[in-house]
Amino acid sequence: MNKRKPYPSKEGSDFKGKSKEASFKGKPKRREVEKSEKPQPEHESGLPTALRLNRYIANSGVCSRREADSLIAKGLVTVNGKVVTEMGTQVKRSDDIRYEGKKLNPEAKVYILINKPKDMVTTTSDPEGRRTVLDLVEEACLERVYPVGRLDRNTTGVLLLTNDGDLSKKLTHPSSEIKKIYHVFLDRPVSKQHMDDIRKGIELEDGSIKPDVVSYADTNDHSQVGIEIHSGRNRIVRRIFEHLGYRVEKLDRVYFAGLTKKTISRGKWRFLTNDEVKFLKAGILK
């Protein structure tokens, strides 16, 4: 199992160029984090022996806590055979909790960062029998983890896997405006005019898109471009360059929500540190 690495607090992108624009702007300011529930004795899994019903459901990987409240209100959750619709209901690990008749099992939260290699699909399974990113971490933990968002089969780089439904939803929701940085390798040099066009914004079939930062990744090779973007639209980076007539030969995500792959070799993984998890949950890293 890989050793945990220290958190790279001020690392930016892997590409050369406008590193100042593509890195952290000063020391992140901590936001006040919501006070948690009153501490409870913990089970050997690391979870308290008693917890709110919505947290129990979220820990089971069904959905986020807010969505769990909606399921409870609709009468879709039972506790020891009885429908419970009251918000804030406390339950124990030994209780029989079911959602639409299916028994739930809350698990300890797991956060794994991988450096995705090429030719791997970002799904939990593949009908064509291709390798998935879960194959990389099959011996990492007993809990079932899922990819946070997706990377194309031929896109490499930073990818987070977790069973934390709340965090996954937060990191993939458009309103979170999570920062992502890509290193793009094109089939030929990108003209200065096209770089200016990208900076001003490109009109695609599903609307306009304007990156936060775009620059040549190598001053001696203009076929390499670094692009910082917040959009989570499907294949957005590839489509920007394809729209201008370029072919993307290689696409590598080097930064996601404050996480980088600098300490992880291609195809390898590591657990997030406690500080990284806290920062992600507090919304400090974008």
Protein Blocks (a to p, Z undefined) as FASTA:
>chain_A
ZZdddddfkbccfbecjfklmmcedjadddddddddddddddfkopafbdcfklmmmmno
macfklmmmmmmnopaceehiacfbghiacdfkbccdeehiacdddddddddddddehia
cdfbdfklpacfklmmmmmpmbdcddehjddfklgcjddddfbfklmmmmmpmklopacd
dddddfbdcdfklmmmmmnopcdfkbccddfbdcdfblklmkbccdddfbfcehklmmmm
mmnopacfbdcdfbgghiafklpcehiacdddfklmmmmmnomaZZ
